């Protein structure tokens, strides 16, 4: 993936909301309304950057990258 999603405003908002939520699991956070909203916005931004997430494997891989990055960068 050539697009650095960690610099996207939607990812930054996702991390801020994750920190503020008090949730310890990024997976659980993405499953709730606010996390799901920010993730959807991030996937739309990815599409705008030319990232094809139309098949489930690509979307799953992207989601795993986001989850791992959130758990690494956003817990503080």
Steps between C-alpha positions, in 0.01 A plus 500: 500500500650831391268720704611585855167484681653604833528855366133516395267724701248215538765273655611776736136554603463124542801489733377799701157341543662166594712669769203693637272195503698317765459184292805272516430298186517662159285220358228568755523873438461456124190289567317787673331797337769765532787270407307359207418852379865609500612173337243544223627853441856365485403235242330768291817708514700194397277457196555866419875433508459217250515210747269221382318352800215354297577136577472359851865386516629850429258655747592243767871565448446875522291462815769284662765761415284771655431293814867416551602861447232626738608260771862605455464876460178596666504339843691777672 
